[in-house]
Amino acid sequence: MQNSKEIMMQAEKQTIYDAGFRRSLDSANQPQWLKNLRKNAFEYFTENGFPTPQNEEWKYTNVREVASGEWLVVSDQDQSNSQDVASFVFEESRTSFLVFTNGSFDKNLSNFSALSGAEILSFGEAVGDERFAEIFKAKLAKLIDFEKNGFTALNTAFIDEGAFLFIPKDVKIETPIQFLFLTEDGKLAFPRVLIVAERGAEATIIETYNRTDETKYLTDAVFEVSLADEAKLKHYRVQRESHAAFHVGTTGAEVHRGSVYDSTNITLGARLSRHDIDVKFNAEGGEVFVDGLYLVSEDQHADTHSIIDHKLPNCVSHQNYKGIVDGKARAVFNGKVFVRENASGTDANQSNKNLLLSNEARVDTKPQLEIFNDDVKCAHGATVGQLEDEEVFYLLSRGLHPELARNLLTYGFAEEIINKIGIDSIKAELDEAVLNRLAANLEV
């Protein structure tokens, strides 16, 4: 239970959020249904606050410092043009990137001139465009319930200028679309993205969070993805926040008949990070890949939670997460796969492997299967350990320096996930990040 001091502190912070929320809501030019959604979400946050370790889903991640932070909430912050945007844009997305500064979609800093066939609108434009207003209302906040936790509630309460990506039927976008999120020192950002892909549509998106200095801020992001029948989406997520920052991200996706959602999630930055990814099969015959790599050191804390919900028959899910943990860092992995009574023919596999590079590093892993149908093929497993002595000895016997041998083996452990990425610029950046962490001058 929370003690009285914690309750009082959280109540004070909620009062600060209340003032910002009222200003944001009063100044928003939004339809009543959206304002009502925001009000309901803020009421939930006011009643429940931020999650605590007493909540089973947050048992190993204490957000007390996040909850007590002196953040400038969204209505107090202005978009900034001072960020060096170009240095964070991948070469493959030079004419297909969207920039968010302090949580708000900034068209002036964005360039999506190459995206013919797709529609990109701010939330304000989406609700006022008769072509998209209905589908926007039908999908927003439907894939991630704001009652999931205090962070999703707060993000929903502060919905403002998010980005809506609509990909029409059978349109195939060849150019990767990058969503670039930049947050300034002391700010609290609430980025929000909704992606809707119609039947047969295909695209690749890159979701990136970047900061090169050691500023302290909080990102509270929500990404929602809806794939119609036979739509295909590759979703790369690279979190490289400041090592003094806090990051909470939530991804919600739905797949339908014949659609494929292929997600690869990379966690490198932030002092404390949490990523939740929830995927629902809303028709038969869908396929999902949810893979990831977290690489943390020093006093970093990285928490990954996933839920894959097999509600209907003949769907396939693959989940493969790897972690490399050094220094006094801590990683948490909790993966749940639900196979409902009607989900016969399900094929689901889940793996979480972790490599500890120091005696003080720690991993808490909990892969879970909940199966309510006998006609399924499911497997799961988790490992936590150090490099195998036999493997190190083999390389030493070939004349390698001990440090180089360990670094080669560590890189090899991560390589499976890195090689899954189909964009050269991202692979090169991750290669560099891993090798820099290992302090090895290896040529890959």
C-alpha positions in Angstrom: 0.0 0.0 0.0 1.1 3.6 -0.5 2.0 5.5 2.6 0.3 8.8 3.5 3.3 10.8 2.3 3.2 9.2 -1.1 -0.5 9.7 -1.4 -0.2 13.4 -0.5 2.6 13.9 -2.9 0.7 12.2 -5.8 -2.4 14.3 -4.9 -0.3 17.5 -5.2 1.0 16.4 -8.6 -2.5 15.6 -9.8 -3.5 19.2 -8.9 -0.7 20.5 -11.1 -1.9 18.2 -13.9 -5.4 19.4 -13.3 -4.5 23.0 -14.0 -2.7 22.1 -17.2 -5.5 19.8 -18.3 -8.2 22.5 -17.8 -6.2 25.0 -19.9 -5.6 22.5 -22.6 -9.2 21.4 -22.8 -10.6 24.9 -22.7 -8.3 26.1 -25.5 -8.9 23.0 -27.7 -11.0 23.3 -30.9 -12.3 19.7 -30.7 -15.6 18.0 -31.2 -17.5 17.1 -28.1 -16.9 13.4 -28.3 -13.2 13.9 -28.2 -13.5 16.4 -25.3 -15.6 13.8 -23.4 -13.0 11.1 -24.1 -10.4 13.4 -22.6 -12.5 14.2 -19.6 -13.2 10.6 -18.8 -9.5 9.7 -19.1 -8.5 12.5 -16.8 -11.1 11.5 -14.3 -9.6 8.0 -14.3 -6.1 9.4 -13.8 -7.4 11.6 -10.9 -8.9 8.6 -9.2 -6.1 6.2 -9.8 -2.9 8.2 -10.3 0.3 6.6 -11.5 0.8 2.8 -11.1 2.8 1.6 -8.2 4.7 -1.7 -7.4 1.6 -2.9 -5.6 0.1 -3.3 -9.1 1.3 -6.7 -10.3 2.0 -5.3 -13.8 4.4 -2.8 -12.3 5.9 -5.0 -9.6 9.5 -4.5 -10.7 9.2 -1.0 -12.0 8.8 1.9 -9.5 7.8 5.2 -11.1 7.9 7.2 -7.9 10.5 9.6 -9.3 8.5 10.0 -12.5 5.3 10.7 -10.6 7.1 13.3 -8.4 8.9 15.1 -11.2 8.5 18.8 -11.8 7.4 18.6 -15.4 6.0 21.3 -17.6 2.8 19.8 -18.9 1.6 20.2 -22.4 -0.4 23.4 -22.2 2.7 25.2 -20.8 5.0 24.2 -23.5 5.7 25.6 -27.0 6.9 23.8 -30.0 10.6 24.4 -30.6 12.5 24.8 -33.8 15.8 24.5 -32.1 16.2 20.8 -32.5 18.7 19.5 -35.0 16.2 17.4 -36.8 18.3 16.4 -39.8 20.8 14.5 -37.7 18.1 12.2 -36.5 16.4 11.4 -39.8 17.4 8.1 -41.5 18.7 8.4 -45.0 15.8 6.2 -46.3 13.2 8.6 -44.9 14.6 12.0 -46.0 11.4 12.9 -47.8 9.0 10.9 -45.6 9.4 11.9 -42.0 7.1 13.4 -39.3 8.5 15.5 -36.5 7.0 15.8 -33.0 8.4 18.4 -30.7 7.5 18.2 -27.0 4.7 15.8 -28.0 3.1 17.8 -30.8 3.1 17.0 -34.5 5.0 19.8 -36.2 4.3 20.0 -39.9 6.8 22.8 -40.4 9.7 20.6 -39.4 8.4 17.6 -41.2 8.8 16.5 -44.8 6.5 13.8 -46.3 6.6 15.0 -49.9 7.4 11.4 -51.1 4.3 9.9 -49.6 1.9 10.0 -52.5 -1.1 7.8 -52.0 -1.1 8.0 -48.2 -2.8 10.7 -46.2 -1.1 12.4 -43.2 -3.2 14.7 -41.1 -2.9 16.3 -37.7 -5.7 15.2 -35.3 -7.2 18.7 -35.7 -7.4 18.1 -39.4 -8.7 14.6 -39.1 -11.7 15.4 -37.0 -12.7 18.2 -39.4 -12.3 16.3 -42.6 -15.4 14.5 -43.7 -13.4 11.9 -45.5 -11.7 10.7 -42.3 -13.7 12.0 -39.3 -15.8 8.8 -39.0 -12.9 6.3 -39.2 -10.8 8.5 -36.9 -13.5 8.5 -34.3 -14.0 4.8 -34.7 -10.4 3.9 -34.0 -8.9 6.5 -31.7 -8.4 5.1 -28.2 -10.1 1.8 -29.2 -6.9 -0.2 -29.5 -5.4 1.1 -26.2 -7.9 1.5 -23.4 -7.1 4.6 -21.3 -7.9 2.6 -18.2 -4.8 0.4 -18.9 -2.9 2.5 -16.4 -2.3 6.1 -15.3 0.2 6.8 -18.2 -2.3 5.9 -20.9 -5.0 7.8 -19.1 -2.8 10.9 -18.9 -1.8 10.7 -22.5 -5.4 10.3 -23.6 -6.4 13.3 -21.4 -3.9 15.5 -23.1 -4.7 14.5 -26.7 -3.9 17.5 -28.8 -2.0 17.6 -32.1 -1.2 14.0 -32.8 -0.7 12.5 -36.3 -3.1 10.4 -38.2 -1.7 8.2 -41.0 -4.3 6.7 -43.4 -3.2 4.3 -46.1 -6.0 3.5 -48.6 -6.9 0.2 -50.0 -4.2 -1.6 -52.0 -1.8 1.3 -51.7 1.8 0.2 -51.1 4.2 2.8 -49.7 7.7 2.0 -50.7 9.5 4.7 -48.7 9.9 4.0 -45.0 7.9 6.6 -43.0 9.8 7.9 -39.9 8.0 9.3 -36.8 10.7 11.4 -35.0 10.0 12.4 -31.4 12.1 15.1 -29.7 11.5 16.4 -26.2 13.2 19.4 -24.4 14.6 19.6 -20.9 12.1 19.5 -18.1 9.1 18.9 -20.4 6.4 16.3 -20.3 5.5 15.1 -23.8 2.3 13.2 -24.8 2.9 12.1 -28.4 0.0 10.3 -30.0 -0.2 8.5 -33.4 -3.0 6.6 -35.1 -2.3 4.5 -38.2 -5.1 2.9 -40.2 -4.2 0.7 -43.2 -7.1 -0.4 -45.4 -7.4 -3.8 -47.1 -4.2 -4.8 -49.0 -2.3 -1.7 -48.0 1.4 -2.0 -47.2 4.0 0.3 -45.4 7.0 0.4 -43.3 7.2 2.8 -40.3 10.1 3.8 -38.1 9.3 5.2 -34.6 12.3 6.9 -33.1 12.9 8.8 -29.8 16.1 10.7 -29.8 18.2 13.1 -27.7 22.0 13.5 -27.7 22.5 15.4 -24.5 21.8 14.3 -20.9 18.6 16.4 -20.3 15.8 15.2 -18.0 12.3 14.9 -19.3 9.4 12.5 -19.6 7.9 11.0 -22.7 4.5 9.4 -22.4 3.6 8.1 -25.9 0.8 6.1 -27.4 0.8 4.4 -30.8 -2.3 2.8 -32.3 -2.2 0.6 -35.4 -5.2 -0.9 -37.2 -4.7 -3.3 -40.1 -7.6 -4.4 -42.3 -7.7 -7.7 -44.2 -4.4 -8.5 -46.0 -2.7 -5.3 -44.9 0.9 -5.5 -44.0 2.9 -3.2 -41.8 6.6 -3.4 -40.7 7.0 -1.3 -37.5 10.5 -0.5 -36.2 10.7 1.2 -32.9 14.1 2.7 -31.7 14.2 4.3 -28.3 17.4 6.4 -27.8 16.2 9.0 -25.2 18.6 10.9 -23.0 20.1 8.7 -20.3 18.7 11.1 -17.8 15.2 10.9 -19.2 12.1 8.8 -18.5 10.2 7.0 -21.2 6.8 5.3 -21.1 5.5 4.0 -24.4 2.4 2.0 -25.3 1.7 0.3 -28.6 -1.7 -1.1 -29.5 -2.3 -3.0 -32.7 -5.2 -5.0 -34.3 -4.9 -7.4 -37.2 -7.5 -9.0 -39.4 -7.8 -11.8 -41.9 -4.5 -12.3 -43.8 -2.9 -9.2 -42.4 0.7 -9.2 -41.0 2.0 -6.9 -38.3 5.8 -7.2 -38.0 7.2 -5.3 -35.0 10.9 -4.9 -33.9 11.5 -2.9 -30.8 15.0 -1.6 -29.7 15.6 -0.1 -26.3 18.9 1.7 -25.8 18.1 5.0 -23.9 16.4 6.5 -20.9 17.3 6.1 -17.3 13.9 4.4 -16.8 11.9 3.1 -19.7 8.7 1.0 -20.0 7.2 -0.2 -23.3 3.9 -2.0 -23.4 2.8 -3.7 -26.7 -0.7 -5.1 -27.0 -1.8 -7.0 -30.1 -5.3 -8.4 -30.8 -6.3 -10.8 -33.5 -9.7 -9.5 -34.5 -10.3 -12.0 -37.4 -9.0 -15.4 -38.5 -5.8 -16.0 -40.3 -3.6 -13.1 -39.1 0.1 -13.2 -38.4 2.2 -11.2 -35.9 5.9 -10.8 -35.2 6.9 -9.0 -32.0 10.6 -9.0 -31.5 13.0 -6.8 -29.6 16.4 -6.1 -28.1 17.1 -4.1 -25.0 20.7 -3.1 -24.2 21.1 -1.3 -20.9 24.0 -0.5 -18.6 25.1 1.6 -15.6 21.9 2.4 -13.6 19.4 2.1 -16.5 16.1 0.3 -16.0 14.2 -1.1 -19.0 10.8 -2.8 -18.7 9.0 -4.6 -21.6 5.5 -5.9 -21.3 3.6 -7.6 -24.1 0.2 -9.1 -24.6 -0.8 -11.1 -27.7 -4.5 -12.0 -27.7 -5.5 -14.9 -29.9 -9.3 -14.5 -29.9 -10.1 -16.3 -33.1 -8.9 -19.4 -35.0 -5.9 -20.0 -37.2 -3.7 -17.1 -36.2 0.1 -17.2 -35.8 2.3 -15.1 -33.4 6.1 -15.1 -33.0 7.8 -13.3 -30.2 11.5 -13.1 -29.7 13.1 -10.7 -27.2 16.8 -10.5 -26.2 18.4 -8.5 -23.5 22.0 -7.5 -22.8 22.4 -6.0 -19.3 25.6 -4.6 -17.9 26.7 -2.5 -14.9 24.0 -2.1 -12.2 21.3 -2.0 -14.8 18.0 -3.9 -14.5 15.7 -5.3 -17.2 12.2 -6.6 -16.9 10.3 -8.8 -19.4 6.7 -9.9 -19.1 5.2 -11.5 -22.1 1.6 -12.9 -22.1 0.0 -14.9 -24.8 -3.8 -15.6 -24.5 -5.4 -18.3 -26.5 -9.2 -18.0 -26.1 -11.7 -20.8 -26.3 -12.6 -20.1 -29.9 -9.0 -19.8 -31.1 -8.4 -23.3 -32.4 -5.5 -23.8 -34.8 -3.4 -21.2 -33.0 0.4 -21.3 -33.5 2.2 -19.2 -30.9 5.8 -19.2 -29.8 7.6 -16.9 -27.3 11.2 -16.6 -26.3 13.1 -14.3 -24.0 16.9 -14.7 -23.7 19.1 -12.5 -21.5 22.8 -12.0 -21.2 24.3 -10.6 -18.0 27.7 -8.8 -18.4 28.3 -8.0 -14.7 27.6 -9.5 -11.4 25.4 -6.6 -10.4 23.2 -6.7 -13.5 19.7 -8.1 -13.0 16.8 -9.4 -15.1 13.3 -10.4 -14.1 11.6 -12.4 -16.8 8.2 -13.9 -16.9 6.9 -15.4 -20.2 3.3 -16.6 -19.8 0.9 -18.7 -21.8 -2.8 -18.9 -20.9 -4.5 -21.5 -23.1 -8.2 -22.3 -23.2 -8.2 -24.5 -26.3 -6.6 -27.9 -26.9 -6.2 -27.6 -30.6 -3.2 -25.3 -30.5 0.6 -25.3 -31.0 2.3 -23.2 -28.4 5.8 -22.9 -26.8 7.6 -20.4 -24.6 10.8 -20.1 -22.7 13.2 -17.8 -21.0 16.9 -17.8 -20.1 19.1 -15.6 -18.0 22.9 -16.2 -17.9 26.4 -15.1 -18.7 28.6 -16.0 -21.6 29.4 -19.7 -21.9 33.0 -20.5 -20.7 33.4 -23.0 -23.5 32.6 -20.4 -26.2 35.0 -17.9 -24.6 37.7 -20.6 -24.3 37.3 -21.5 -28.0 38.0 -18.0 -29.2 40.9 -17.6 -26.7 42.4 -20.8 -28.2 42.3 -19.1 -31.6 44.4 -16.3 -30.3 41.8 -13.6 -29.5 42.2 -11.2 -26.7 39.8 -12.1 -23.8 37.9 -8.8 -24.0 37.6 -9.0 -27.8 36.4 -12.6 -27.5 33.7 -11.6 -25.0 32.6 -8.7 -27.2 32.4 -10.8 -30.3 30.1 -13.3 -28.5 28.0 -10.5 -27.0 27.5 -8.9 -30.4 26.7 -12.3 -31.8 24.0 -12.6 -29.2 22.3 -9.4 -30.4 22.9 -10.0 -34.1 19.8 -12.1 -34.6 17.5 -9.2 -33.8 19.7 -6.6 -35.6 19.8 -8.6 -38.8 16.0 -8.8 -38.8 15.9 -5.1 -39.5 15.5 -4.4 -43.2 16.7 -0.8 -43.3 20.4 -0.3 -43.7 20.6 3.0 -41.8 18.9 1.6 -38.7 21.1 -1.5 -38.8 24.3 0.6 -39.0 23.1 2.8 -36.1 22.4 -0.2 -34.0 25.7 -1.9 -34.9 27.5 1.3 -33.8 25.4 1.5 -30.6 26.1 -2.1 -29.6 29.8 -1.9 -30.4 30.2 1.4 -28.5 28.5 -0.1 -25.5 31.0 -3.0 -25.7 33.9 -0.5 -26.2 35.2 -2.8 -29.0 36.7 -1.7 -32.3 35.2 -4.5 -34.3 34.4 -4.4 -38.0 31.0 -5.9 -38.8 
